[in-house]
Amino acid sequence: MDYGYNSKVEGDVIVTRADAAVNWVRSHSVWPMPMGLACCAIELMGSGGSRFDISRFGMEVMRFSPRQADCMVIAGTLTYKMAETVRRLYDQMAEPKWVVAMGACASSGGLFRSYSTLQGVDRILPVDVYISGCPPKPEALLDGMMLLQEKIRKEASLRTLFKPRSGVEAQPIP
């Protein structure tokens, strides 16, 4: 019986676009660097536990070094005093890199309208995904990380492979 299957041709050939292959690998190997600045950090830690299991999405490797991470998760209230350090850590991360603002305080300053609180991380960093809530639940973080994966899959990765991403320019922090 001949079923028309030729293992020399059909078994060893995979056809895809280079962008799709590179983006698939990037989206399933995001290594977040947690910047736990306030109460949202507890929910960020909870997402790594067995109940929510962020490792299902290839993000279980939390790196605390900017040179080993490609996604910064800013969880909580960012003050002006800490903003310079967060920007310095972001600048040390290798390209491509992404930023997730987790919680109302990171997204817009939250309920803190004071002289010491930065009114949104997007004033110093290019934010890719905003996660709402005060504090957001681990499910919201997982949803935001899936949105980030979808965004990574749609990037034109080969055109920007050797060109740095445009975003918010470094601004002096008052």
KEDO-992914 format. One line per 8 residues: number of its first residue (from 1); their letters; for each residue y, z, x of N, C-alpha, C. Coordinates in Angstrom, 2 decimals. Atoms other than C-alpha are relative to their C-alpha. Layout:
<pts>
NUM) A) Y Z X Y Z X Y Z X | ...
</pts>
This chain:
<pts>
1) MDYGYNSK) -1.18 0.00 0.83 0.00 0.00 0.00 1.24 0.00 0.88 | -1.25 0.10 -0.74 3.33 -1.04 1.35 1.15 0.32 -0.96 | -1.11 -0.42 0.86 6.30 0.78 -0.18 1.35 -0.52 0.50 | -1.24 0.56 -0.52 8.89 -1.08 1.87 0.79 0.98 0.87 | -0.68 -0.98 -0.83 9.73 1.90 4.07 -0.27 -0.30 1.46 | 0.13 0.25 -1.42 10.37 1.13 7.71 0.65 1.16 0.72 | -0.53 -1.22 -0.61 10.77 4.38 9.65 0.88 -0.29 1.20 | -0.84 0.32 -1.15 12.33 2.61 12.63 1.45 -0.25 -0.41
9) VEGDVIVT) -1.36 0.29 0.46 15.37 1.63 10.54 0.51 1.11 -0.92 | -0.49 -0.92 1.02 15.62 3.98 7.57 0.00 1.45 0.43 | 0.10 -1.40 -0.39 14.68 7.23 9.27 1.04 0.44 1.01 | -0.90 -0.38 -1.08 17.22 7.14 12.09 1.43 -0.46 -0.21 | -1.33 0.53 0.21 20.32 5.65 10.50 0.76 0.86 -1.01 | -0.90 -0.72 0.89 23.14 7.67 9.01 1.32 -0.73 0.03 | -1.25 0.73 0.09 26.21 5.86 7.79 1.05 0.90 -0.64 | -1.11 -0.78 0.53 29.48 7.73 7.32 1.26 -0.36 0.78
17) RADAAVNW) -1.25 0.18 -0.73 33.11 7.66 8.35 0.13 1.12 1.02 | -0.18 -1.02 -1.04 34.04 9.51 11.53 0.85 1.14 -0.52 | -0.83 -1.05 0.59 36.77 11.39 9.64 -0.83 0.95 -0.86 | 0.81 -0.82 0.88 34.24 12.60 7.09 -0.93 0.92 0.79 | 0.90 -0.82 -0.82 31.83 13.85 9.76 0.76 1.11 0.72 | -0.79 -1.00 -0.72 34.51 15.63 11.79 0.52 1.05 -0.97 | -0.54 -0.95 0.97 36.07 17.20 8.70 -1.09 0.87 -0.62 | 1.09 -0.82 0.52 32.70 18.34 7.37 -0.34 1.12 0.98
25) VRSHSVWP) 0.29 -1.02 -1.02 32.01 20.16 10.64 1.12 1.03 0.04 | -1.13 -0.93 -0.04 35.51 21.66 10.71 0.04 0.91 -1.22 | -0.10 -0.80 1.21 35.39 22.82 7.11 -1.11 1.03 -0.14 | 1.10 -0.94 0.08 32.06 24.58 7.55 -0.12 0.89 1.23 | 0.02 -0.89 -1.17 32.94 26.35 10.78 1.39 0.58 0.26 | -1.31 -0.62 -0.12 36.28 28.02 10.09 -0.19 1.43 0.51 | 0.08 -1.34 -0.55 36.71 31.13 12.22 1.32 0.72 -0.26 | -1.25 -0.66 0.34 39.31 33.38 10.62 0.36 1.12 0.97
33) MPMGLACC) -0.54 -1.14 -0.75 41.51 35.80 12.52 0.73 0.88 -1.01 | -0.65 -0.84 1.01 42.34 38.68 10.18 1.24 0.70 0.56 | -1.21 -0.75 -0.30 45.88 40.00 10.31 0.18 0.99 -1.14 | -0.04 -1.01 1.06 45.35 43.07 8.14 1.19 0.91 0.20 | -1.24 -0.73 -0.19 48.84 44.46 7.77 0.23 1.08 -1.06 | -0.20 -0.99 1.06 48.54 46.50 4.55 -1.27 0.08 -0.85 | 1.13 -0.28 0.87 46.30 47.25 1.57 -0.89 -1.22 -0.26 | 0.82 1.20 0.19 45.11 43.62 1.24 -1.11 -0.10 1.06
41) AIELMGSG) 1.00 0.06 -1.06 43.19 44.13 4.47 -1.32 0.61 -0.43 | 1.24 -0.60 0.50 40.67 46.34 2.66 -0.79 -1.03 -0.80 | 0.68 1.05 0.77 39.90 43.47 0.28 -0.52 -1.10 0.93 | 0.46 0.97 -1.00 39.65 41.12 3.27 -1.29 0.49 0.65 | 1.23 -0.56 -0.58 37.07 43.45 4.81 -1.14 -0.05 -1.00 | 1.03 0.03 1.03 35.21 43.60 1.51 -0.63 -1.37 -0.15 | 0.56 1.36 0.14 34.77 39.82 1.51 -1.06 -0.28 1.05 | 1.03 0.18 -1.02 32.64 40.10 4.64 -1.27 0.76 -0.28
49) GSRFDISR) 1.18 -0.80 0.34 30.23 42.54 3.03 -1.05 -0.81 -0.74 | 1.14 0.70 0.60 26.91 41.69 1.43 0.25 -0.39 -1.45 | -0.23 0.33 1.42 28.29 41.64 -2.13 0.72 -1.34 -0.16 | -0.77 1.24 0.12 30.73 38.78 -1.55 -0.40 -1.03 1.04 | 0.64 0.84 -1.02 29.35 37.34 1.71 0.75 -1.28 0.32 | -0.80 1.16 -0.41 31.99 35.05 3.17 -0.78 -0.91 0.96 | 0.79 0.81 -0.93 29.31 33.83 5.60 -0.69 -1.17 -0.70 | 0.57 1.15 0.72 27.99 31.51 2.85 0.81 -1.26 0.24
57) FGMEVMRF) -0.89 1.14 -0.20 30.94 29.28 3.67 0.24 -0.30 1.47 | -0.15 0.25 -1.42 30.57 29.34 7.45 1.17 0.73 0.63 | -1.19 -0.71 -0.48 33.37 31.88 7.94 -0.31 1.44 0.40 | 0.36 -1.38 -0.30 31.45 34.96 8.97 0.47 0.47 1.36 | -0.39 -0.37 -1.35 32.71 34.90 12.53 1.48 0.36 -0.01 | -1.39 -0.47 -0.06 35.88 36.99 12.31 0.34 0.21 1.46 | -0.41 -0.10 -1.40 37.65 36.62 15.61 1.32 0.74 0.08 | -1.21 -0.78 -0.17 40.28 39.04 16.79 0.79 -0.47 1.21
65) SPRQADCM) -0.73 0.64 -1.09 41.44 36.78 19.59 0.54 -1.33 -0.51 | -0.55 1.27 0.50 43.82 33.90 18.78 -0.60 -1.22 0.69 | 0.57 1.14 -0.72 42.11 31.70 21.36 -1.38 -0.38 -0.51 | 1.32 0.28 0.55 38.82 31.89 19.47 0.04 -0.25 -1.50 | -0.12 0.16 1.45 40.15 31.53 15.90 0.76 -1.27 -0.32 | -0.76 1.16 0.43 41.43 28.57 13.94 0.62 0.18 -1.37 | -0.61 -0.29 1.29 42.51 30.22 10.68 0.53 1.43 0.02 | -0.59 -1.33 0.03 44.92 33.14 10.46 0.14 0.42 -1.46
73) VIAGTLTY) -0.10 -0.54 1.35 44.54 35.24 7.31 0.96 1.18 0.06 | -0.99 -1.06 -0.01 47.69 37.30 6.84 -0.14 0.76 -1.31 | 0.30 -0.81 1.18 46.75 40.09 4.45 0.94 1.20 -0.03 | -0.87 -1.14 0.18 49.59 42.34 3.42 1.45 -0.27 0.34 | -1.44 0.04 -0.19 53.24 43.12 3.99 0.34 -0.30 1.46 | -0.43 0.35 -1.35 54.81 41.44 6.99 1.44 0.46 0.18 | -1.34 -0.49 -0.28 57.80 43.28 8.40 0.62 -0.84 1.11 | -0.69 0.73 -1.06 60.43 41.80 10.68 -0.46 0.48 1.38
81) KMAETVRR) 0.44 -0.55 -1.28 59.21 44.09 13.44 -1.33 -0.62 0.45 | 1.30 0.56 -0.32 55.71 42.59 13.24 0.02 -1.53 0.03 | -0.06 1.46 0.14 56.82 38.98 12.56 -0.04 -0.72 1.34 | -0.02 0.64 -1.31 57.49 38.15 16.19 -1.40 -0.01 0.63 | 1.36 -0.07 -0.54 54.00 39.29 17.20 -0.93 -0.96 -0.73 | 0.84 0.92 0.78 52.35 37.33 14.37 0.28 -1.43 0.42 | -0.35 1.36 -0.43 54.25 34.19 15.41 -0.57 -0.28 1.40 | 0.54 0.18 -1.36 53.21 34.69 19.05 -1.51 -0.23 -0.05
89) LYDQMAEP) 1.44 0.19 0.14 49.56 35.02 18.02 -0.32 -1.37 -0.58 | 0.20 1.33 0.58 49.83 31.88 15.88 0.20 -1.08 1.05 | -0.26 1.00 -1.05 51.30 29.94 18.80 -1.13 -0.06 1.03 | 1.10 -0.03 -0.97 48.33 30.98 20.98 -1.28 -0.62 -0.56 | 1.19 0.60 0.60 45.80 29.53 18.54 -0.07 -1.49 0.34 | 0.19 1.42 -0.32 44.33 26.13 19.41 0.11 -0.85 -1.26 | -0.06 0.95 1.11 44.89 23.08 17.21 -1.41 -0.50 -0.30 | -0.74 -0.19 1.23 43.87 22.44 14.49 -0.09 1.46 -0.44
97) KWVVAMGA) -0.03 -1.39 0.46 44.85 25.75 12.91 0.59 0.05 -1.39 | -0.42 -0.14 1.39 45.43 26.95 9.39 0.43 1.43 -0.26 | -0.50 -1.33 0.36 47.19 29.89 7.74 -0.24 0.24 -1.48 | 0.20 -0.43 1.38 46.24 31.76 4.58 0.85 1.24 -0.23 | -0.81 -1.15 0.39 48.77 34.11 2.96 -0.72 0.71 -1.13 | 0.81 -0.73 0.97 46.74 36.74 1.14 0.81 1.12 -0.62 | -0.70 -1.05 0.73 48.48 38.82 -1.50 1.45 -0.34 -0.27 | -1.39 0.23 0.40 51.89 38.99 -3.11 0.96 0.30 1.14
105) CASSGGLF) -0.92 -0.38 -1.08 53.48 40.68 -0.09 0.06 -1.07 1.08 | 0.00 1.05 -1.02 52.39 37.98 2.36 0.61 -1.28 -0.54 | -0.49 1.23 0.59 53.31 35.21 -0.06 1.50 0.02 -0.26 | -1.41 -0.03 0.39 56.73 36.40 -1.22 0.71 1.32 0.28 | -0.62 -1.30 -0.24 57.44 39.91 0.02 -0.43 1.04 -1.01 | 0.49 -0.93 1.01 55.89 41.43 -3.08 1.11 0.81 -0.65 | -1.00 -0.85 0.62 57.74 44.35 -4.58 0.95 0.62 1.01 | -0.86 -0.55 -1.05 59.38 45.18 -1.26 1.18 -0.92 0.25
113) RSYSTLQG) -1.23 0.74 -0.22 62.91 43.79 -1.41 0.91 0.86 0.86 | -0.77 -0.87 -0.90 64.22 45.63 1.62 0.38 -0.75 1.26 | -0.48 0.60 -1.24 65.91 44.90 4.90 -1.10 -0.17 1.04 | 1.04 0.03 -1.04 62.68 45.43 6.84 -1.16 -0.93 -0.30 | 1.15 0.80 0.41 60.30 43.16 4.91 0.36 -1.48 -0.03 | -0.16 1.45 0.02 59.98 39.44 5.50 -0.42 -0.50 -1.38 | 0.25 0.46 1.36 60.14 37.69 2.11 -0.86 -1.26 -0.01 | 0.94 1.12 -0.02 57.16 35.42 2.66 -0.31 -0.44 1.42
121) VDRILPVD) 0.47 0.42 -1.32 55.11 34.41 5.68 0.43 -1.43 0.30 | -0.38 1.41 -0.21 56.13 30.79 5.12 1.37 -0.16 0.64 | -1.28 0.09 -0.72 59.50 31.60 6.70 -0.20 -0.13 1.51 | 0.25 0.12 -1.44 57.87 31.77 10.13 -1.24 -0.83 0.33 | 1.24 0.75 -0.24 54.50 29.97 9.73 -0.23 -1.03 -1.10 | 0.36 0.95 1.05 53.27 26.86 7.90 -1.25 0.48 -0.73 | 1.10 -0.56 0.78 51.06 28.31 5.15 -0.74 -1.13 -0.71 | 0.84 1.01 0.64 48.16 26.19 3.89 -0.48 0.42 -1.37
129) VYISGCPP) 0.52 -0.50 1.27 46.80 28.39 1.09 0.66 1.35 -0.31 | -0.54 -1.26 0.50 48.47 31.13 -0.95 -1.02 0.62 -0.95 | 0.91 -0.72 0.88 46.29 33.77 -2.62 0.81 1.07 -0.71 | -0.83 -0.93 0.75 47.99 35.69 -5.40 -0.77 1.28 -0.30 | 0.59 -1.28 0.39 47.39 39.26 -6.48 0.57 1.14 0.81 | -0.49 -1.19 -0.70 48.31 42.79 -5.52 -0.96 1.15 -0.24 | 0.53 0.91 -1.01 45.88 43.25 -3.90 -0.96 -0.99 -0.64 | 0.96 0.96 0.54 43.80 40.14 -4.49 -1.42 0.47 0.25
137) KPEALLDG) 1.40 -0.38 -0.14 40.11 40.68 -5.02 -0.69 -0.89 1.02 | 0.73 0.84 -0.95 37.56 39.38 -2.51 -0.38 -1.36 -0.59 | 0.30 1.29 0.62 36.64 36.68 -5.04 1.16 -0.97 0.13 | -1.18 0.85 -0.15 40.20 35.38 -4.84 0.10 -0.53 1.42 | -0.01 0.47 -1.39 39.95 35.20 -1.05 -1.05 -1.09 0.19 | 1.04 1.03 -0.11 36.68 33.27 -1.32 0.45 -1.29 -0.65 | -0.53 1.18 0.67 38.33 30.89 -3.78 1.05 -0.69 0.87 | -1.01 0.56 -0.89 41.26 30.44 -1.41 -0.61 -0.67 1.23
145) MMLLQEKI) 0.65 0.60 -1.15 38.93 29.75 1.50 -0.72 -1.29 -0.38 | 0.59 1.25 0.46 37.10 27.14 -0.57 1.07 -1.08 -0.18 | -1.12 0.94 0.08 40.48 25.53 -1.28 0.40 -0.50 1.38 | -0.30 0.40 -1.38 41.15 25.53 2.46 -1.05 -0.97 0.51 | 1.05 0.93 -0.40 37.77 23.87 3.06 0.24 -1.38 -0.60 | -0.27 1.28 0.66 38.67 21.18 0.54 1.19 -0.71 0.66 | -1.16 0.59 -0.68 42.02 20.64 2.26 -0.39 -0.56 1.36 | 0.46 0.46 -1.32 40.32 20.33 5.65 -0.81 -1.29 -0.15
153) RKEASLRT) 0.82 1.19 0.21 37.86 17.76 4.25 0.82 -1.25 -0.28 | -0.84 1.14 0.35 40.73 15.54 3.10 0.96 -0.41 1.12 | -0.92 0.32 -1.09 42.63 15.52 6.43 -0.40 -1.28 0.71 | 0.26 1.15 -0.86 42.94 12.43 8.57 -0.17 0.54 1.41 | 0.21 -0.77 -1.22 41.37 14.18 11.52 0.06 -0.84 1.27 | 0.01 0.78 -1.23 40.95 11.34 14.00 1.39 -0.44 0.42 | -1.38 0.37 -0.35 44.60 10.27 13.78 0.76 1.17 0.58 | -0.72 -1.18 -0.46 45.75 13.82 14.38 -0.79 0.82 1.02
161) LFKPRSGV) 0.84 -0.75 -0.92 43.06 14.82 16.85 0.75 0.44 1.25 | -0.72 -0.33 -1.23 45.39 14.73 19.83 1.49 0.21 -0.24 | -1.41 -0.19 0.33 48.70 15.16 18.01 0.16 1.33 -0.73 | -0.16 -1.28 0.67 49.92 18.66 17.06 0.53 -0.17 -1.42 | -0.37 0.02 1.40 50.42 19.38 13.38 1.46 0.36 -0.17 | -1.39 -0.34 0.27 53.97 19.36 12.08 0.03 1.14 -0.99 | -0.10 -1.15 0.91 55.08 22.48 10.31 1.31 0.69 0.20 | -1.21 -0.79 -0.14 57.61 25.21 10.41 0.29 0.18 1.49
169) EAQPIP) -0.37 -0.15 -1.40 59.43 25.17 13.69 0.25 1.48 0.30 | -0.26 -1.37 -0.41 59.78 28.38 15.64 1.47 0.32 -0.23 | -1.37 -0.41 0.28 62.86 30.17 14.38 0.22 1.38 0.57 | -0.27 -1.35 -0.48 64.55 33.18 15.84 -0.12 0.99 -1.15 | 0.18 -1.04 1.01 63.65 36.33 13.95 1.15 0.98 0.11 | -1.16 -0.90 -0.09 66.71 38.41 13.06 -0.39 1.43 0.23
</pts>
